Amino acid sequence: VIKPGIHVLSTESEFSDNSIELDAKSGQNYFVRQYIKFGVFVGGANLELVSEEEGKEGVLECKLAN
């Protein structure tokens, strides 16, 4: 749970830092996907806000690593 307002979510990798700004509203769920974007020589991490439907579906597909 986060307070309503502007929040910056960020990730970093060896090759790049990435962030997105989220304007959170009270009573809403937000889902952010982290993915690897391909580059010429190496990939880097990136973030994107996804719909609640897509986010819930992604969470249900997750499995814990052993």
C-alpha positions in Angstrom: 0.0 0.0 0.0 1.3 3.4 -0.9 0.0 6.9 -0.3 -1.8 8.7 -3.1 0.4 11.1 -5.1 3.4 11.0 -7.4 5.9 8.1 -6.9 9.0 7.3 -8.9 9.7 3.6 -9.4 13.1 2.7 -10.7 15.4 -0.2 -11.6 19.0 -0.4 -12.6 21.3 -2.8 -14.4 24.9 -2.8 -15.4 24.1 -0.9 -18.5 21.2 1.5 -17.7 19.0 3.0 -15.1 15.3 3.3 -15.8 12.4 4.8 -14.0 8.7 5.7 -14.4 6.5 8.1 -12.6 3.3 6.8 -11.1 0.4 9.2 -10.0 -1.3 6.9 -7.5 -4.9 7.4 -6.7 -6.6 6.1 -3.5 -8.3 2.7 -3.8 -6.7 1.7 -7.1 -4.3 -1.2 -7.9 -1.3 -0.6 -10.0 0.9 -3.2 -11.7 4.4 -2.5 -13.1 6.2 -5.0 -15.3 9.9 -5.2 -15.5 11.3 -6.6 -18.7 14.5 -6.9 -20.6 14.9 -4.7 -23.6 17.2 -5.8 -26.3 20.2 -3.7 -27.4 22.8 -4.0 -30.1 25.4 -5.6 -27.8 23.6 -6.2 -24.5 20.1 -6.0 -23.0 18.9 -3.7 -20.3 16.0 -3.6 -17.8 13.0 -1.4 -18.4 9.7 -0.8 -16.6 6.1 -0.3 -17.9 2.8 0.3 -16.3 0.3 -2.4 -17.3 -3.5 -2.7 -16.9 -4.9 -4.3 -13.7 -6.2 -7.2 -15.8 -2.8 -7.9 -17.3 -1.1 -7.4 -14.0 -3.3 -9.8 -12.1 -2.9 -12.4 -14.9 0.9 -12.0 -14.6 0.9 -12.5 -10.9 -1.2 -15.6 -11.1 1.3 -17.1 -13.6 4.3 -16.5 -11.3 5.9 -19.4 -9.5 8.5 -19.2 -6.6 12.0 -20.2 -7.5 13.4 -23.1 -5.6 
